């Protein structure tokens, strides 16, 4: 789920600005699945875990700014 949120918040805007709808046909899910499986191999377990660890505060700050509480 966290990898999907990473794709939604960090990757999707890049593609959107270039005219690509990452949500069409579930491409966001496909990319998140690929990243979830290949990320630890490509980045190493520790760096991929650090990416998750550092992304969580970003999500919390973003949700607070939008008035979303959980």
CHARMM-style PDB file with segment names, atoms N, HN, CA, C and O in Angstrom:
ATOM      1  N   UNK     1       0.823  -1.195   0.000  1.00  0.00      PROA
ATOM      2  CA  UNK     1       0.000   0.000   0.000  1.00  0.00      PROA
ATOM      3  C   UNK     1       0.868   1.261   0.000  1.00  0.00      PROA
ATOM      4  O   UNK     1       0.566   2.232  -0.694  1.00  0.00      PROA
ATOM      5  N   UNK     2       1.944   1.235   0.782  1.00  0.00      PROA
ATOM      6  HN  UNK     2       2.190   0.446   1.346  1.00  0.00      PROA
ATOM      7  CA  UNK     2       2.823   2.400   0.843  1.00  0.00      PROA
ATOM      8  C   UNK     2       3.506   2.646  -0.499  1.00  0.00      PROA
ATOM      9  O   UNK     2       3.701   3.793  -0.900  1.00  0.00      PROA
ATOM     10  N   UNK     3       3.865   1.578  -1.182  1.00  0.00      PROA
ATOM     11  HN  UNK     3       3.707   0.646  -0.856  1.00  0.00      PROA
ATOM     12  CA  UNK     3       4.496   1.726  -2.499  1.00  0.00      PROA
ATOM     13  C   UNK     3       3.505   2.324  -3.492  1.00  0.00      PROA
ATOM     14  O   UNK     3       3.882   3.142  -4.331  1.00  0.00      PROA
ATOM     15  N   UNK     4       2.250   1.924  -3.402  1.00  0.00      PROA
ATOM     16  HN  UNK     4       1.943   1.260  -2.720  1.00  0.00      PROA
ATOM     17  CA  UNK     4       1.218   2.499  -4.272  1.00  0.00      PROA
ATOM     18  C   UNK     4       1.051   3.991  -3.982  1.00  0.00      PROA
ATOM     19  O   UNK     4       0.913   4.792  -4.907  1.00  0.00      PROA
ATOM     20  N   UNK     5       1.064   4.361  -2.716  1.00  0.00      PROA
ATOM     21  HN  UNK     5       1.176   3.711  -1.965  1.00  0.00      PROA
ATOM     22  CA  UNK     5       0.959   5.778  -2.360  1.00  0.00      PROA
ATOM     23  C   UNK     5       2.166   6.556  -2.882  1.00  0.00      PROA
ATOM     24  O   UNK     5       2.035   7.695  -3.329  1.00  0.00      PROA
ATOM     25  N   UNK     6       3.345   5.930  -2.820  1.00  0.00      PROA
ATOM     26  HN  UNK     6       3.452   5.005  -2.456  1.00  0.00      PROA
ATOM     27  CA  UNK     6       4.543   6.578  -3.360  1.00  0.00      PROA
ATOM     28  C   UNK     6       4.367   6.868  -4.848  1.00  0.00      PROA
ATOM     29  O   UNK     6       4.685   7.961  -5.318  1.00  0.00      PROA
ATOM     30  N   UNK     7       3.864   5.891  -5.576  1.00  0.00      PROA
ATOM     31  HN  UNK     7       3.606   5.003  -5.194  1.00  0.00      PROA
ATOM     32  CA  UNK     7       3.625   6.080  -7.013  1.00  0.00      PROA
ATOM     33  C   UNK     7       2.592   7.185  -7.225  1.00  0.00      PROA
ATOM     34  O   UNK     7       2.778   8.047  -8.083  1.00  0.00      PROA
ATOM     35  N   UNK     8       1.510   7.169  -6.455  1.00  0.00      PROA
ATOM     36  HN  UNK     8       1.359   6.469  -5.758  1.00  0.00      PROA
ATOM     37  CA  UNK     8       0.449   8.168  -6.614  1.00  0.00      PROA
ATOM     38  C   UNK     8       0.938   9.589  -6.325  1.00  0.00      PROA
ATOM     39  O   UNK     8       0.598  10.521  -7.054  1.00  0.00      PROA
ATOM     40  N   UNK     9       1.728   9.756  -5.274  1.00  0.00      PROA
ATOM     41  HN  UNK     9       2.004   8.998  -4.682  1.00  0.00      PROA
ATOM     42  CA  UNK     9       2.162  11.092  -4.870  1.00  0.00      PROA
ATOM     43  C   UNK     9       3.419  11.567  -5.600  1.00  0.00      PROA
ATOM     44  O   UNK     9       3.569  12.761  -5.857  1.00  0.00      PROA
ATOM     45  N   UNK    10       4.312  10.652  -5.933  1.00  0.00      PROA
ATOM     46  HN  UNK    10       4.190   9.682  -5.725  1.00  0.00      PROA
ATOM     47  CA  UNK    10       5.620  11.053  -6.449  1.00  0.00      PROA
ATOM     48  C   UNK    10       5.815  10.808  -7.938  1.00  0.00      PROA
ATOM     49  O   UNK    10       6.460  11.608  -8.615  1.00  0.00      PROA
ATOM     50  N   UNK    11       5.278   9.732  -8.446  1.00  0.00      PROA
ATOM     51  HN  UNK    11       4.754   9.082  -7.895  1.00  0.00      PROA
ATOM     52  CA  UNK    11       5.522   9.360  -9.840  1.00  0.00      PROA
ATOM     53  C   UNK    11       4.411   9.871 -10.758  1.00  0.00      PROA
ATOM     54  O   UNK    11       4.681  10.382 -11.845  1.00  0.00      PROA
ATOM     55  N   UNK    12       3.167   9.729 -10.316  1.00  0.00      PROA
ATOM     56  HN  UNK    12       2.947   9.314  -9.434  1.00  0.00      PROA
ATOM     57  CA  UNK    12       2.025  10.101 -11.157  1.00  0.00      PROA
ATOM     58  C   UNK    12       2.078  11.554 -11.618  1.00  0.00      PROA
ATOM     59  O   UNK    12       1.801  11.808 -12.790  1.00  0.00      PROA
ATOM     60  N   UNK    13       2.420  12.530 -10.761  1.00  0.00      PROA
ATOM     61  HN  UNK    13       2.645  12.323  -9.809  1.00  0.00      PROA
ATOM     62  CA  UNK    13       2.475  13.915 -11.245  1.00  0.00      PROA
ATOM     63  C   UNK    13       3.472  14.118 -12.394  1.00  0.00      PROA
ATOM     64  O   UNK    13       3.228  14.913 -13.301  1.00  0.00      PROA
ATOM     65  N   UNK    14       4.576  13.405 -12.349  1.00  0.00      PROA
ATOM     66  HN  UNK    14       4.775  12.759 -11.612  1.00  0.00      PROA
ATOM     67  CA  UNK    14       5.571  13.484 -13.427  1.00  0.00      PROA
ATOM     68  C   UNK    14       4.953  13.059 -14.755  1.00  0.00      PROA
ATOM     69  O   UNK    14       5.104  13.738 -15.770  1.00  0.00      PROA
ATOM     70  N   UNK    15       4.261  11.933 -14.730  1.00  0.00      PROA
ATOM     71  HN  UNK    15       4.138  11.381 -13.905  1.00  0.00      PROA
ATOM     72  CA  UNK    15       3.638  11.437 -15.958  1.00  0.00      PROA
ATOM     73  C   UNK    15       2.457  12.313 -16.383  1.00  0.00      PROA
ATOM     74  O   UNK    15       2.248  12.535 -17.576  1.00  0.00      PROA
ATOM     75  N   UNK    16       1.686  12.809 -15.413  1.00  0.00      PROA
ATOM     76  HN  UNK    16       1.856  12.629 -14.444  1.00  0.00      PROA
ATOM     77  CA  UNK    16       0.536  13.661 -15.715  1.00  0.00      PROA
ATOM     78  C   UNK    16       0.969  14.914 -16.478  1.00  0.00      PROA
ATOM     79  O   UNK    16       0.324  15.312 -17.448  1.00  0.00      PROA
ATOM     80  N   UNK    17       2.070  15.532 -16.030  1.00  0.00      PROA
ATOM     81  HN  UNK    17       2.594  15.209 -15.242  1.00  0.00      PROA
ATOM     82  CA  UNK    17       2.581  16.734 -16.700  1.00  0.00      PROA
ATOM     83  C   UNK    17       2.993  16.457 -18.140  1.00  0.00      PROA
ATOM     84  O   UNK    17       3.073  17.374 -18.957  1.00  0.00      PROA
ATOM     85  N   UNK    18       3.252  15.205 -18.443  1.00  0.00      PROA
ATOM     86  HN  UNK    18       3.187  14.459 -17.779  1.00  0.00      PROA
ATOM     87  CA  UNK    18       3.674  14.826 -19.789  1.00  0.00      PROA
ATOM     88  C   UNK    18       2.545  14.190 -20.595  1.00  0.00      PROA
ATOM     89  O   UNK    18       2.781  13.598 -21.648  1.00  0.00      PROA
ATOM     90  N   UNK    19       1.313  14.318 -20.092  1.00  0.00      PROA
ATOM     91  HN  UNK    19       1.121  14.800 -19.237  1.00  0.00      PROA
ATOM     92  CA  UNK    19       0.144  13.859 -20.825  1.00  0.00      PROA
ATOM     93  C   UNK    19      -0.158  12.377 -20.717  1.00  0.00      PROA
ATOM     94  O   UNK    19      -0.924  11.845 -21.521  1.00  0.00      PROA
ATOM     95  N   UNK    20       0.431  11.696 -19.737  1.00  0.00      PROA
ATOM     96  HN  UNK    20       1.053  12.128 -19.084  1.00  0.00      PROA
ATOM     97  CA  UNK    20       0.194  10.260 -19.561  1.00  0.00      PROA
ATOM     98  C   UNK    20      -0.719  10.060 -18.359  1.00  0.00      PROA
ATOM     99  O   UNK    20      -0.427  10.545 -17.265  1.00  0.00      PROA
ATOM    100  N   UNK    21      -1.827   9.345 -18.561  1.00  0.00      PROA
ATOM    101  HN  UNK    21      -2.064   8.952 -19.449  1.00  0.00      PROA
ATOM    102  CA  UNK    21      -2.754   9.024 -17.478  1.00  0.00      PROA
ATOM    103  C   UNK    21      -2.331   7.700 -16.857  1.00  0.00      PROA
ATOM    104  O   UNK    21      -2.646   6.629 -17.375  1.00  0.00      PROA
ATOM    105  N   UNK    22      -1.618   7.786 -15.745  1.00  0.00      PROA
ATOM    106  HN  UNK    22      -1.362   8.657 -15.324  1.00  0.00      PROA
ATOM    107  CA  UNK    22      -1.090   6.590 -15.089  1.00  0.00      PROA
ATOM    108  C   UNK    22      -2.199   5.741 -14.472  1.00  0.00      PROA
ATOM    109  O   UNK    22      -1.992   4.561 -14.188  1.00  0.00      PROA
ATOM    110  N   UNK    23      -3.382   6.338 -14.263  1.00  0.00      PROA
ATOM    111  HN  UNK    23      -3.551   7.296 -14.493  1.00  0.00      PROA
ATOM    112  CA  UNK    23      -4.500   5.597 -13.682  1.00  0.00      PROA
ATOM    113  C   UNK    23      -5.274   4.799 -14.727  1.00  0.00      PROA
ATOM    114  O   UNK    23      -6.052   3.909 -14.383  1.00  0.00      PROA
ATOM    115  N   UNK    24      -5.062   5.116 -15.993  1.00  0.00      PROA
ATOM    116  HN  UNK    24      -4.430   5.839 -16.272  1.00  0.00      PROA
ATOM    117  CA  UNK    24      -5.745   4.401 -17.063  1.00  0.00      PROA
ATOM    118  C   UNK    24      -5.288   2.944 -17.078  1.00  0.00      PROA
ATOM    119  O   UNK    24      -4.092   2.652 -17.079  1.00  0.00      PROA
ATOM    120  N   UNK    25      -6.244   2.056 -17.089  1.00  0.00      PROA
ATOM    121  HN  UNK    25      -7.216   2.293 -17.088  1.00  0.00      PROA
ATOM    122  CA  UNK    25      -5.978   0.611 -17.148  1.00  0.00      PROA
ATOM    123  C   UNK    25      -5.136   0.095 -15.983  1.00  0.00      PROA
ATOM    124  O   UNK    25      -4.483  -0.942 -16.106  1.00  0.00      PROA
ATOM    125  N   UNK    26      -5.144   0.801 -14.864  1.00  0.00      PROA
ATOM    126  HN  UNK    26      -5.674   1.643 -14.764  1.00  0.00      PROA
ATOM    127  CA  UNK    26      -4.434   0.315 -13.680  1.00  0.00      PROA
ATOM    128  C   UNK    26      -2.922   0.372 -13.781  1.00  0.00      PROA
ATOM    129  O   UNK    26      -2.225  -0.401 -13.125  1.00  0.00      PROA
ATOM    130  N   UNK    27      -2.409   1.283 -14.599  1.00  0.00      PROA
ATOM    131  HN  UNK    27      -2.976   1.912 -15.132  1.00  0.00      PROA
ATOM    132  CA  UNK    27      -0.961   1.382 -14.753  1.00  0.00      PROA
ATOM    133  C   UNK    27      -0.270   1.765 -13.451  1.00  0.00      PROA
ATOM    134  O   UNK    27       0.876   1.379 -13.220  1.00  0.00      PROA
ATOM    135  N   UNK    28      -0.963   2.525 -12.594  1.00  0.00      PROA
ATOM    136  HN  UNK    28      -1.894   2.838 -12.782  1.00  0.00      PROA
ATOM    137  CA  UNK    28      -0.379   2.880 -11.303  1.00  0.00      PROA
ATOM    138  C   UNK    28      -0.185   1.638 -10.436  1.00  0.00      PROA
ATOM    139  O   UNK    28       0.825   1.517  -9.743  1.00  0.00      PROA
ATOM    140  N   UNK    29      -1.146   0.717 -10.468  1.00  0.00      PROA
ATOM    141  HN  UNK    29      -1.967   0.815 -11.031  1.00  0.00      PROA
ATOM    142  CA  UNK    29      -1.007  -0.529  -9.710  1.00  0.00      PROA
ATOM    143  C   UNK    29       0.129  -1.382 -10.258  1.00  0.00      PROA
ATOM    144  O   UNK    29       0.889  -1.985  -9.500  1.00  0.00      PROA
ATOM    145  N   UNK    30       0.234  -1.427 -11.578  1.00  0.00      PROA
ATOM    146  HN  UNK    30      -0.383  -0.937 -12.193  1.00  0.00      PROA
ATOM    147  CA  UNK    30       1.302  -2.213 -12.199  1.00  0.00      PROA
ATOM    148  C   UNK    30       2.669  -1.653 -11.833  1.00  0.00      PROA
ATOM    149  O   UNK    30       3.589  -2.404 -11.510  1.00  0.00      PROA
ATOM    150  N   UNK    31       2.796  -0.328 -11.885  1.00  0.00      PROA
ATOM    151  HN  UNK    31       2.048   0.282 -12.147  1.00  0.00      PROA
ATOM    152  CA  UNK    31       4.075   0.285 -11.553  1.00  0.00      PROA
ATOM    153  C   UNK    31       4.415   0.081 -10.079  1.00  0.00      PROA
ATOM    154  O   UNK    31       5.565  -0.193  -9.738  1.00  0.00      PROA
ATOM    155  N   UNK    32       3.417   0.214  -9.206  1.00  0.00      PROA
ATOM    156  HN  UNK    32       2.482   0.437  -9.482  1.00  0.00      PROA
ATOM    157  CA  UNK    32       3.660   0.011  -7.778  1.00  0.00      PROA
ATOM    158  C   UNK    32       4.059  -1.433  -7.493  1.00  0.00      PROA
ATOM    159  O   UNK    32       4.949  -1.678  -6.678  1.00  0.00      PROA
ATOM    160  N   UNK    33       3.418  -2.381  -8.147  1.00  0.00      PROA
ATOM    161  HN  UNK    33       2.696  -2.182  -8.809  1.00  0.00      PROA
ATOM    162  CA  UNK    33       3.775  -3.790  -7.959  1.00  0.00      PROA
ATOM    163  C   UNK    33       5.198  -4.056  -8.420  1.00  0.00      PROA
ATOM    164  O   UNK    33       5.963  -4.747  -7.747  1.00  0.00      PROA
ATOM    165  N   UNK    34       5.544  -3.499  -9.577  1.00  0.00      PROA
ATOM    166  HN  UNK    34       4.923  -2.938 -10.124  1.00  0.00      PROA
ATOM    167  CA  UNK    34       6.895  -3.682 -10.098  1.00  0.00      PROA
ATOM    168  C   UNK    34       7.922  -3.050  -9.157  1.00  0.00      PROA
ATOM    169  O   UNK    34       8.952  -3.655  -8.860  1.00  0.00      PROA
ATOM    170  N   UNK    35       7.641  -1.839  -8.692  1.00  0.00      PROA
ATOM    171  HN  UNK    35       6.804  -1.347  -8.933  1.00  0.00      PROA
ATOM    172  CA  UNK    35       8.555  -1.155  -7.783  1.00  0.00      PROA
ATOM    173  C   UNK    35       8.688  -1.908  -6.466  1.00  0.00      PROA
ATOM    174  O   UNK    35       9.782  -2.007  -5.910  1.00  0.00      PROA
ATOM    175  N   UNK    36       7.580  -2.435  -5.971  1.00  0.00      PROA
ATOM    176  HN  UNK    36       6.691  -2.354  -6.423  1.00  0.00      PROA
ATOM    177  CA  UNK    36       7.602  -3.171  -4.709  1.00  0.00      PROA
ATOM    178  C   UNK    36       8.473  -4.423  -4.803  1.00  0.00      PROA
ATOM    179  O   UNK    36       9.166  -4.778  -3.850  1.00  0.00      PROA
ATOM    180  N   UNK    37       8.431  -5.086  -5.953  1.00  0.00      PROA
ATOM    181  HN  UNK    37       7.867  -4.797  -6.727  1.00  0.00      PROA
ATOM    182  CA  UNK    37       9.219  -6.306  -6.138  1.00  0.00      PROA
ATOM    183  C   UNK    37      10.665  -6.003  -6.550  1.00  0.00      PROA
ATOM    184  O   UNK    37      11.596  -6.638  -6.055  1.00  0.00      PROA
ATOM    185  N   UNK    38      10.853  -5.045  -7.444  1.00  0.00      PROA
ATOM    186  HN  UNK    38      10.097  -4.529  -7.846  1.00  0.00      PROA
ATOM    187  CA  UNK    38      12.193  -4.781  -7.977  1.00  0.00      PROA
ATOM    188  C   UNK    38      12.980  -3.762  -7.151  1.00  0.00      PROA
ATOM    189  O   UNK    38      14.211  -3.753  -7.181  1.00  0.00      PROA
ATOM    190  N   UNK    39      12.277  -2.912  -6.421  1.00  0.00      PROA
ATOM    191  HN  UNK    39      11.277  -2.919  -6.397  1.00  0.00      PROA
ATOM    192  CA  UNK    39      12.949  -1.864  -5.654  1.00  0.00      PROA
ATOM    193  C   UNK    39      14.030  -2.361  -4.715  1.00  0.00      PROA
ATOM    194  O   UNK    39      15.147  -1.844  -4.747  1.00  0.00      PROA
ATOM    195  N   UNK    40      13.731  -3.358  -3.870  1.00  0.00      PROA
ATOM    196  HN  UNK    40      12.824  -3.777  -3.844  1.00  0.00      PROA
ATOM    197  CA  UNK    40      14.767  -3.858  -2.966  1.00  0.00      PROA
ATOM    198  C   UNK    40      15.960  -4.470  -3.702  1.00  0.00      PROA
ATOM    199  O   UNK    40      17.090  -4.407  -3.217  1.00  0.00      PROA
ATOM    200  N   UNK    41      15.712  -5.056  -4.857  1.00  0.00      PROA
ATOM    201  HN  UNK    41      14.795  -5.107  -5.251  1.00  0.00      PROA
ATOM    202  CA  UNK    41      16.800  -5.656  -5.639  1.00  0.00      PROA
ATOM    203  C   UNK    41      17.656  -4.556  -6.273  1.00  0.00      PROA
ATOM    204  O   UNK    41      18.885  -4.620  -6.243  1.00  0.00      PROA
ATOM    205  N   UNK    42      16.994  -3.547  -6.847  1.00  0.00      PROA
ATOM    206  HN  UNK    42      15.996  -3.495  -6.872  1.00  0.00      PROA
ATOM    207  CA  UNK    42      17.722  -2.483  -7.542  1.00  0.00      PROA
ATOM    208  C   UNK    42      18.409  -1.508  -6.585  1.00  0.00      PROA
ATOM    209  O   UNK    42      19.548  -1.103  -6.815  1.00  0.00      PROA
ATOM    210  N   UNK    43      17.714  -1.137  -5.517  1.00  0.00      PROA
ATOM    211  HN  UNK    43      16.789  -1.466  -5.330  1.00  0.00      PROA
ATOM    212  CA  UNK    43      18.259  -0.157  -4.574  1.00  0.00      PROA
ATOM    213  C   UNK    43      19.001  -0.795  -3.411  1.00  0.00      PROA
ATOM    214  O   UNK    43      19.835  -0.157  -2.769  1.00  0.00      PROA
ATOM    215  N   UNK    44      18.694  -2.051  -3.146  1.00  0.00      PROA
ATOM    216  HN  UNK    44      18.017  -2.569  -3.668  1.00  0.00      PROA
ATOM    217  CA  UNK    44      19.179  -2.712  -1.940  1.00  0.00      PROA
ATOM    218  C   UNK    44      18.095  -2.628  -0.879  1.00  0.00      PROA
ATOM    219  O   UNK    44      17.327  -1.668  -0.828  1.00  0.00      PROA
ATOM    220  N   UNK    45      18.046  -3.644  -0.039  1.00  0.00      PROA
ATOM    221  HN  UNK    45      18.670  -4.424  -0.081  1.00  0.00      PROA
ATOM    222  CA  UNK    45      16.995  -3.709   0.996  1.00  0.00      PROA
ATOM    223  C   UNK    45      16.999  -2.465   1.885  1.00  0.00      PROA
ATOM    224  O   UNK    45      15.943  -1.893   2.157  1.00  0.00      PROA
ATOM    225  N   UNK    46      18.177  -2.048   2.338  1.00  0.00      PROA
ATOM    226  HN  UNK    46      19.035  -2.513   2.117  1.00  0.00      PROA
ATOM    227  CA  UNK    46      18.261  -0.931   3.284  1.00  0.00      PROA
ATOM    228  C   UNK    46      17.798   0.382   2.656  1.00  0.00      PROA
ATOM    229  O   UNK    46      17.066   1.142   3.290  1.00  0.00      PROA
ATOM    230  N   UNK    47      18.210   0.654   1.431  1.00  0.00      PROA
ATOM    231  HN  UNK    47      18.804   0.037   0.916  1.00  0.00      PROA
ATOM    232  CA  UNK    47      17.809   1.911   0.784  1.00  0.00      PROA
ATOM    233  C   UNK    47      16.322   1.924   0.448  1.00  0.00      PROA
ATOM    234  O   UNK    47      15.668   2.963   0.544  1.00  0.00      PROA
ATOM    235  N   UNK    48      15.794   0.774   0.055  1.00  0.00      PROA
ATOM    236  HN  UNK    48      16.326  -0.069  -0.024  1.00  0.00      PROA
ATOM    237  CA  UNK    48      14.362   0.721  -0.237  1.00  0.00      PROA
ATOM    238  C   UNK    48      13.556   0.912   1.047  1.00  0.00      PROA
ATOM    239  O   UNK    48      12.536   1.601   1.042  1.00  0.00      PROA
ATOM    240  N   UNK    49      14.006   0.308   2.143  1.00  0.00      PROA
ATOM    241  HN  UNK    49      14.834  -0.251   2.148  1.00  0.00      PROA
ATOM    242  CA  UNK    49      13.339   0.496   3.437  1.00  0.00      PROA
ATOM    243  C   UNK    49      13.439   1.957   3.872  1.00  0.00      PROA
ATOM    244  O   UNK    49      12.491   2.503   4.436  1.00  0.00      PROA
ATOM    245  N   UNK    50      14.583   2.589   3.612  1.00  0.00      PROA
ATOM    246  HN  UNK    50      15.353   2.145   3.154  1.00  0.00      PROA
ATOM    247  CA  UNK    50      14.751   4.004   3.956  1.00  0.00      PROA
ATOM    248  C   UNK    50      13.799   4.876   3.148  1.00  0.00      PROA
ATOM    249  O   UNK    50      13.265   5.860   3.660  1.00  0.00      PROA
ATOM    250  N   UNK    51      13.588   4.518   1.897  1.00  0.00      PROA
ATOM    251  HN  UNK    51      14.022   3.718   1.481  1.00  0.00      PROA
ATOM    252  CA  UNK    51      12.638   5.256   1.060  1.00  0.00      PROA
ATOM    253  C   UNK    51      11.246   5.218   1.690  1.00  0.00      PROA
ATOM    254  O   UNK    51      10.580   6.249   1.789  1.00  0.00      PROA
ATOM    255  N   UNK    52      10.810   4.042   2.112  1.00  0.00      PROA
ATOM    256  HN  UNK    52      11.351   3.204   2.032  1.00  0.00      PROA
ATOM    257  CA  UNK    52       9.518   3.916   2.797  1.00  0.00      PROA
ATOM    258  C   UNK    52       9.507   4.741   4.077  1.00  0.00      PROA
ATOM    259  O   UNK    52       8.558   5.480   4.341  1.00  0.00      PROA
ATOM    260  N   UNK    53      10.571   4.610   4.872  1.00  0.00      PROA
ATOM    261  HN  UNK    53      11.341   4.010   4.658  1.00  0.00      PROA
ATOM    262  CA  UNK    53      10.661   5.291   6.162  1.00  0.00      PROA
ATOM    263  C   UNK    53      10.587   6.808   5.993  1.00  0.00      PROA
ATOM    264  O   UNK    53       9.937   7.490   6.785  1.00  0.00      PROA
ATOM    265  N   UNK    54      11.242   7.328   4.977  1.00  0.00      PROA
ATOM    266  HN  UNK    54      11.770   6.774   4.334  1.00  0.00      PROA
ATOM    267  CA  UNK    54      11.255   8.772   4.747  1.00  0.00      PROA
ATOM    268  C   UNK    54       9.985   9.275   4.077  1.00  0.00      PROA
ATOM    269  O   UNK    54       9.657  10.457   4.179  1.00  0.00      PROA
ATOM    270  N   UNK    55       9.278   8.404   3.402  1.00  0.00      PROA
ATOM    271  HN  UNK    55       9.544   7.443   3.319  1.00  0.00      PROA
ATOM    272  CA  UNK    55       8.058   8.800   2.703  1.00  0.00      PROA
ATOM    273  C   UNK    55       6.877   8.967   3.666  1.00  0.00      PROA
ATOM    274  O   UNK    55       5.992   9.785   3.415  1.00  0.00      PROA
ATOM    275  N   UNK    56       6.854   8.211   4.751  1.00  0.00      PROA
ATOM    276  HN  UNK    56       7.573   7.547   4.954  1.00  0.00      PROA
ATOM    277  CA  UNK    56       5.737   8.255   5.704  1.00  0.00      PROA
ATOM    278  C   UNK    56       5.519   9.668   6.265  1.00  0.00      PROA
ATOM    279  O   UNK    56       4.380  10.134   6.261  1.00  0.00      PROA
ATOM    280  N   UNK    57       6.551  10.370   6.746  1.00  0.00      PROA
ATOM    281  HN  UNK    57       7.476   9.992   6.749  1.00  0.00      PROA
ATOM    282  CA  UNK    57       6.310  11.746   7.229  1.00  0.00      PROA
ATOM    283  C   UNK    57       5.770  12.675   6.138  1.00  0.00      PROA
ATOM    284  O   UNK    57       4.951  13.550   6.420  1.00  0.00      PROA
ATOM    285  N   UNK    58       6.220  12.492   4.911  1.00  0.00      PROA
ATOM    286  HN  UNK    58       6.886  11.782   4.683  1.00  0.00      PROA
ATOM    287  CA  UNK    58       5.712  13.296   3.798  1.00  0.00      PROA
ATOM    288  C   UNK    58       4.204  13.115   3.657  1.00  0.00      PROA
ATOM    289  O   UNK    58       3.472  14.089   3.483  1.00  0.00      PROA
ATOM    290  N   UNK    59       3.742  11.870   3.731  1.00  0.00      PROA
ATOM    291  HN  UNK    59       4.337  11.079   3.871  1.00  0.00      PROA
ATOM    292  CA  UNK    59       2.308  11.583   3.616  1.00  0.00      PROA
ATOM    293  C   UNK    59       1.551  12.248   4.759  1.00  0.00      PROA
ATOM    294  O   UNK    59       0.502  12.856   4.542  1.00  0.00      PROA
ATOM    295  N   UNK    60       2.076  12.136   5.967  1.00  0.00      PROA
ATOM    296  HN  UNK    60       2.927  11.642   6.143  1.00  0.00      PROA
ATOM    297  CA  UNK    60       1.393  12.722   7.130  1.00  0.00      PROA
ATOM    298  C   UNK    60       1.297  14.239   7.013  1.00  0.00      PROA
ATOM    299  O   UNK    60       0.249  14.821   7.294  1.00  0.00      PROA
ATOM    300  N   UNK    61       2.379  14.875   6.602  1.00  0.00      PROA
ATOM    301  HN  UNK    61       3.230  14.402   6.373  1.00  0.00      PROA
ATOM    302  CA  UNK    61       2.367  16.332   6.432  1.00  0.00      PROA
ATOM    303  C   UNK    61       1.373  16.722   5.346  1.00  0.00      PROA
ATOM    304  O   UNK    61       0.600  17.663   5.522  1.00  0.00      PROA
ATOM    305  N   UNK    62       1.388  16.019   4.247  1.00  0.00      PROA
ATOM    306  HN  UNK    62       2.017  15.255   4.104  1.00  0.00      PROA
ATOM    307  CA  UNK    62       0.489  16.306   3.135  1.00  0.00      PROA
ATOM    308  C   UNK    62      -0.967  16.155   3.558  1.00  0.00      PROA
ATOM    309  O   UNK    62      -1.804  16.985   3.205  1.00  0.00      PROA
ATOM    310  N   UNK    63      -1.274  15.099   4.311  1.00  0.00      PROA
ATOM    311  HN  UNK    63      -0.594  14.425   4.597  1.00  0.00      PROA
ATOM    312  CA  UNK    63      -2.650  14.883   4.757  1.00  0.00      PROA
ATOM    313  C   UNK    63      -3.092  15.973   5.722  1.00  0.00      PROA
ATOM    314  O   UNK    63      -4.238  16.420   5.659  1.00  0.00      PROA
ATOM    315  N   UNK    64      -2.206  16.409   6.613  1.00  0.00      PROA
ATOM    316  HN  UNK    64      -1.276  16.046   6.663  1.00  0.00      PROA
ATOM    317  CA  UNK    64      -2.550  17.489   7.537  1.00  0.00      PROA
ATOM    318  C   UNK    64      -2.849  18.779   6.778  1.00  0.00      PROA
ATOM    319  O   UNK    64      -3.791  19.498   7.109  1.00  0.00      PROA
ATOM    320  N   UNK    65      -2.046  19.064   5.764  1.00  0.00      PROA
ATOM    321  HN  UNK    65      -1.280  18.480   5.495  1.00  0.00      PROA
ATOM    322  CA  UNK    65      -2.260  20.280   4.980  1.00  0.00      PROA
ATOM    323  C   UNK    65      -3.589  20.233   4.240  1.00  0.00      PROA
ATOM    324  O   UNK    65      -4.205  21.270   3.995  1.00  0.00      PROA
ATOM    325  N   UNK    66      -4.028  19.036   3.887  1.00  0.00      PROA
ATOM    326  HN  UNK    66      -3.527  18.194   4.087  1.00  0.00      PROA
ATOM    327  CA  UNK    66      -5.299  18.879   3.179  1.00  0.00      PROA
ATOM    328  C   UNK    66      -6.474  18.731   4.146  1.00  0.00      PROA
ATOM    329  O   UNK    66      -7.622  18.629   3.714  1.00  0.00      PROA
ATOM    330  N   UNK    67      -6.193  18.718   5.460  1.00  0.00      PROA
ATOM    331  HN  UNK    67      -5.261  18.800   5.811  1.00  0.00      PROA
ATOM    332  CA  UNK    67      -7.249  18.587   6.448  1.00  0.00      PROA
ATOM    333  C   UNK    67      -7.747  17.170   6.638  1.00  0.00      PROA
ATOM    334  O   UNK    67      -8.852  16.962   7.140  1.00  0.00      PROA
ATOM    335  N   UNK    68      -6.942  16.190   6.241  1.00  0.00      PROA
ATOM    336  HN  UNK    68      -6.045  16.360   5.833  1.00  0.00      PROA
ATOM    337  CA  UNK    68      -7.315  14.780   6.393  1.00  0.00      PROA
ATOM    338  C   UNK    68      -6.706  14.271   7.687  1.00  0.00      PROA
ATOM    339  O   UNK    68      -5.499  14.386   7.902  1.00  0.00      PROA
ATOM    340  N   UNK    69      -7.536  13.712   8.542  1.00  0.00      PROA
ATOM    341  HN  UNK    69      -8.517  13.618   8.368  1.00  0.00      PROA
ATOM    342  CA  UNK    69      -7.031  13.118   9.782  1.00  0.00      PROA
ATOM    343  C   UNK    69      -7.383  11.647   9.800  1.00  0.00      PROA
ATOM    344  O   UNK    69      -8.422  11.230   9.289  1.00  0.00      PROA
ATOM    345  N   UNK    70      -6.503  10.874  10.395  1.00  0.00      PROA
ATOM    346  HN  UNK    70      -5.659  11.213  10.810  1.00  0.00      PROA
ATOM    347  CA  UNK    70      -6.781   9.434  10.486  1.00  0.00      PROA
ATOM    348  C   UNK    70      -6.481   8.918  11.865  1.00  0.00      PROA
ATOM    349  OT1 UNK    70      -6.654   7.728  12.130  1.00  0.00      PROA
TER     350      UNK     70
END
